Amino acid sequence: MTSLPLVFEAPRRAMPPRHLADLDPAERRVVADEFGVPAFRLDQLARHYFGRFTADVEAMTDIPAAGRERLRTLLPALVEPVTVQTADRGTTRKTLWRALDGTLTESVLMGYPDRATVCISSQAGCGMACPFCATGQGGLKRNLSTAEIVDQVRQAAAAAREGALGEPTRLSNVVFMGMGEPLANYKRVIAAVRRIIERSPNGLGISARGVTVSTVGLVPGIDRLAAEGLPVTLAVSLHTPDDELRDTLVPVNNRWKVEEVLAAARRYARTTGRRVSIEYALIRDVNDQPWRAELLGTLLRRHIGTRLVHVNLIPLNPTPGSEWDASPRPVQDEFVARVRAAGVACTVRDTRGREIDAACGQLAASPL
């Protein structure tokens, strides 16, 4: 189904210049010494960036003008919006970002009655080669830096606060489900998660329980994440319960089989106490058979336990050149019923932004 190779190591490319969001508090103190300024000046800078969502140094009038000029170098404009598209009556907002080296990525901001969520990218492209995903079929360009990841969230938080989704609202959820395999850019993603969840002046102050990190099943990365002590949600993109089909739908299955991935998910759930989300893109006549629903429910009950797992069913979103389509509604309903009959919670994801290629599997970072 796919001729692209799996790529775990991103091509070596020059990373963007140092940014405030790349630095943890200890590193900020080192940089303060390097600049010859009191450490509290960098804390002031951080309070503006993380607490007020601003990167405009001139607006930081509590910092002396001479100091602002020096500190300006810590807030380079790493990602700039190229285009913004909206859908779903303005409640879905996709942004195409251009990095300093011209690399393109995308993020999607979504408004709901009780929350605002941003779906962010951790890599430019993806090396996991899943044939039904536009991002995976585009290949991997490079890893994003910690600050390039964090700044997607900061700008989304600012946009939500300023009413970009209609009414001013607070960004409450961050999902690493955009472009890339987060656990293949592990160190930068974990640093970004810490900036997202720590309180100002060290981070954006979003609850860890509102952060979801997804993976196609990189078992060593799941175990590393479990050991971090971060109570974030793990989402595993399984897409089929049998190895024969998953070897082609999710090529990383040739490295770590279904039962190995589920065992790692169990370890994560038991270590963190957090329920694991199993992502399942339902594809007509490919992975939507009732027996696969029954097998899925059985395996999840056996390997993880019904209290610690939830199936998130995703009607397949169309991508350019794909021969596949979403399953009919009666087939979808039967699949849900069979999973639930096994005692496993199963819901269907609300598809957002499909008409602007902003839905799951559609992000390709293509200019209009």
C-alpha positions in Angstrom: 0.0 0.0 0.0 3.0 2.3 0.4 6.4 2.5 -1.1 7.9 5.1 1.3 10.5 3.9 3.8 10.1 4.3 7.5 12.3 7.2 8.7 13.1 7.5 12.5 15.9 10.0 12.3 15.1 13.4 10.7 17.4 14.7 8.0 20.2 16.8 9.6 19.3 20.5 9.1 20.4 23.6 10.8 18.1 24.4 13.7 16.6 27.8 14.2 18.3 30.4 16.5 18.0 30.1 20.2 14.6 31.3 21.6 13.3 31.9 25.1 11.0 28.9 24.8 14.0 26.6 24.3 15.3 27.5 27.7 14.3 26.0 31.1 14.7 28.2 34.2 18.3 27.0 34.9 19.3 27.8 31.3 17.7 31.2 31.5 19.9 32.0 34.5 23.0 31.0 32.4 21.9 33.2 29.6 21.3 36.1 32.0 24.9 35.8 33.1 26.0 35.7 29.4 24.0 38.9 28.7 25.3 40.6 31.9 21.7 41.3 33.1 19.9 40.2 36.4 18.1 36.9 36.1 14.8 38.6 37.0 15.0 40.4 33.6 14.6 37.1 31.8 11.8 36.2 34.2 10.1 39.5 33.2 10.6 38.6 29.5 9.1 35.1 30.2 6.1 36.5 32.0 5.2 38.5 28.9 5.8 35.6 26.5 4.2 32.8 28.5 1.8 34.8 30.7 0.6 37.5 28.3 1.2 35.6 25.0 3.2 38.5 23.5 6.5 38.5 21.7 6.4 42.2 21.1 9.4 43.5 23.1 8.5 47.1 22.6 5.3 46.5 24.6 7.3 45.2 27.6 7.6 48.7 29.2 8.5 47.3 32.6 11.9 46.4 31.1 14.3 49.3 30.5 14.7 50.2 26.8 18.4 49.3 26.8 17.6 45.9 28.2 14.8 45.3 25.8 17.2 45.7 22.9 19.5 43.0 24.2 16.7 40.6 25.2 15.0 41.0 21.7 17.5 38.4 20.4 15.7 35.8 22.6 12.4 36.3 20.8 13.1 35.7 17.1 10.0 35.2 15.0 10.5 31.5 14.4 7.1 30.8 12.7 5.1 33.2 10.8 1.5 32.6 9.5 1.3 32.3 5.7 -2.4 31.6 5.3 -5.3 31.2 7.7 -8.4 29.2 6.6 -11.6 28.8 8.6 -14.4 26.2 8.5 -17.3 25.1 10.7 -18.8 28.6 10.9 -15.5 30.0 12.1 -14.9 27.5 14.9 -12.1 25.7 13.1 -9.0 27.7 12.1 -6.1 26.2 10.2 -2.8 28.1 10.0 0.0 27.4 7.6 3.3 28.4 9.2 6.6 29.2 7.5 9.8 28.8 9.6 12.9 30.9 9.1 14.4 28.4 6.7 11.2 28.2 4.6 9.9 25.0 6.2 6.1 24.7 6.2 4.0 23.2 8.9 0.3 23.5 10.0 -1.7 23.7 13.2 -5.5 23.7 13.7 -7.3 25.7 16.4 -10.8 24.4 17.3 -13.5 26.0 19.4 -16.1 24.0 21.3 -18.9 25.1 23.7 -16.8 24.2 26.8 -13.2 24.5 25.6 -10.7 25.5 22.9 -8.2 22.9 21.5 -5.1 23.3 19.3 -3.7 20.5 17.3 0.0 21.1 16.8 2.9 19.7 14.7 6.1 18.4 16.1 7.8 17.7 12.8 7.7 19.1 9.3 6.2 16.1 7.5 6.4 12.6 9.0 8.6 9.6 8.5 6.0 6.9 9.5 4.7 6.4 5.9 1.1 5.5 6.8 -0.5 5.2 3.3 -3.9 6.7 4.3 -2.3 9.9 5.8 -1.4 12.9 3.6 1.3 13.9 6.1 2.9 10.5 6.1 2.9 10.3 2.4 4.7 13.6 2.1 7.8 12.3 3.9 9.9 13.8 6.7 11.6 17.2 6.2 13.0 17.9 9.6 12.3 18.0 13.4 10.8 21.2 14.8 12.7 22.9 17.7 11.1 23.1 21.1 10.4 26.8 20.6 8.8 26.2 17.1 6.4 23.7 18.8 5.7 26.0 21.8 5.1 29.1 19.7 2.2 27.3 17.8 0.5 27.0 21.2 1.3 30.5 22.3 -0.1 32.0 19.1 -3.2 29.8 19.4 -3.7 30.9 23.0 -3.5 34.5 21.9 -5.9 34.0 19.0 -8.4 32.3 21.2 -8.2 35.0 23.8 -8.7 37.7 21.1 -11.9 36.1 19.8 -10.5 34.3 16.6 -13.1 31.5 17.1 -16.0 34.0 17.6 -16.1 34.6 21.4 -13.0 35.2 23.4 -12.0 32.0 25.1 -9.2 30.3 26.9 -7.1 27.7 25.3 -7.5 24.6 27.5 -6.3 21.6 25.4 -3.2 20.8 23.3 -3.0 17.7 21.2 0.2 16.6 19.5 -1.7 15.2 16.5 -0.6 17.5 13.7 2.3 16.8 11.4 4.9 14.4 12.6 5.5 11.5 15.0 6.0 13.2 18.4 8.0 10.4 19.9 10.5 10.5 17.0 11.4 14.1 18.1 11.4 13.0 21.7 13.6 15.5 23.6 12.2 18.6 22.0 8.6 17.4 22.4 9.1 16.6 26.1 10.7 20.0 26.6 7.8 21.6 24.8 5.3 19.7 27.0 7.0 21.1 30.1 6.8 24.7 28.7 3.2 24.1 27.9 2.2 22.8 31.4 4.4 24.8 33.7 3.1 28.0 35.2 4.3 31.4 34.1 7.1 32.5 34.1 8.2 29.0 33.2 5.4 28.0 30.9 1.9 28.6 29.5 0.1 27.1 32.5 -2.1 24.6 30.6 -3.2 21.7 32.7 -1.2 18.5 31.9 -4.5 16.7 31.8 -5.4 18.8 28.8 -2.4 17.7 26.8 -2.4 14.6 24.6 0.7 13.1 23.0 0.0 10.7 20.1 2.2 8.0 18.6 1.9 5.3 16.0 3.4 2.9 18.5 7.1 3.7 19.2 7.4 1.3 22.2 10.7 2.7 23.6 9.3 6.2 23.4 6.1 5.2 25.2 8.1 3.7 28.0 10.3 6.8 28.2 7.2 9.0 28.4 5.8 6.9 31.2 9.0 7.5 33.2 8.8 11.3 32.8 6.2 11.8 35.5 4.0 13.9 33.2 0.3 13.1 33.6 -0.5 13.7 30.0 -2.8 11.5 27.9 -1.2 9.0 25.6 -3.0 8.4 22.3 -2.0 5.3 20.2 -2.8 5.3 16.5 -3.7 1.6 16.2 -6.1 1.6 13.2 -6.4 -2.2 13.2 -6.0 -5.0 15.8 -4.3 -7.6 13.6 -0.7 -7.6 12.6 -1.2 -8.7 9.0 -3.2 -5.6 8.1 -1.3 -3.2 10.5 2.0 -4.1 8.8 0.7 -2.2 5.8 -1.6 0.4 7.3 0.9 1.5 10.0 4.4 0.3 8.7 6.0 0.8 12.1 4.2 -2.4 13.0 7.0 -4.2 11.2 9.2 -3.1 14.1 6.7 -3.4 17.1 3.7 -5.6 16.8 0.2 -4.9 18.1 0.6 -6.9 21.3 4.0 -5.1 22.1 2.3 -1.7 21.5 -0.6 -2.6 23.7 1.7 -3.9 26.5 3.5 -0.6 26.4 0.2 1.3 26.5 -0.7 -0.8 29.6 2.5 0.1 31.3 1.9 3.7 30.6 -1.7 3.6 31.9 -0.6 1.8 35.1 2.3 4.1 35.7 0.5 7.3 35.2 -3.1 6.4 36.1 -4.2 8.0 32.9 -6.6 6.4 30.5 -5.0 5.6 27.1 -6.8 6.7 23.9 -6.8 4.2 21.0 -7.1 6.1 17.7 -8.8 4.1 14.9 -9.4 5.6 11.5 -12.3 3.6 10.0 -11.8 2.8 6.4 -14.5 1.3 4.2 -13.9 -2.4 3.4 -10.4 -2.3 4.8 -10.5 -2.3 8.7 -14.2 -1.9 9.5 -15.3 -5.6 9.6 -17.3 -6.7 12.7 -14.7 -9.4 13.6 -12.0 -6.7 13.8 -14.2 -4.7 16.2 -14.6 -7.8 18.3 -10.9 -8.5 18.2 -10.1 -4.9 19.1 -12.3 -5.0 22.1 -11.0 -8.4 23.3 -7.3 -7.3 22.9 -7.9 -4.0 24.7 -9.8 -5.7 27.6 -7.0 -8.3 27.9 -3.9 -6.2 27.6 -4.9 -2.8 29.1 -8.2 -3.3 31.0 -11.5 -1.6 30.4 -11.0 1.1 33.0 -7.8 2.4 31.4 -8.6 2.5 27.7 -11.0 4.3 25.4 -11.4 3.9 21.6 -11.6 7.1 19.6 -13.1 6.1 16.2 -12.3 8.4 13.3 -14.2 8.4 10.1 -11.5 8.4 7.4 -10.9 11.8 6.0 -10.3 12.0 2.2 -6.7 12.8 1.0 -5.6 13.7 -2.5 -5.1 10.6 -4.7 -6.4 8.2 -2.1 -8.5 5.2 -3.2 -10.0 4.8 0.3 -13.1 6.3 1.9 -14.9 6.4 5.2 -17.1 3.5 6.2 -20.9 3.9 5.8 -22.8 5.1 8.9 -24.5 1.7 9.6 -21.0 -0.1 9.4 -19.6 2.6 11.8 -22.5 2.1 14.2 -22.0 -1.7 14.2 -18.3 -1.3 14.8 -19.0 0.9 17.8 -21.5 -1.5 19.2 -19.2 -4.5 18.9 -16.4 -2.7 20.7 -18.7 -1.6 23.5 -20.1 -5.1 23.8 -16.6 -6.1 24.9 -16.9 -3.6 27.7 -14.6 -1.0 26.1 -15.6 2.7 25.9 -15.9 3.8 22.2 -16.9 7.1 20.8 -16.8 8.6 17.3 -14.6 11.7 16.9 -16.3 14.9 15.7 -14.8 15.6 12.3 -13.7 19.2 12.0 -12.2 21.2 9.1 -12.5 18.5 6.5 -13.3 21.0 3.7 -10.1 22.9 4.3 -8.0 19.8 4.7 -7.6 20.4 8.4 -9.0 17.1 9.7 -7.1 14.1 11.0 -4.7 12.7 8.3 -5.2 15.7 6.0 -2.4 18.1 7.0 0.1 18.4 4.1 1.4 22.0 4.6 0.5 23.0 1.0 0.2 26.6 0.1 -3.1 27.7 -1.4 
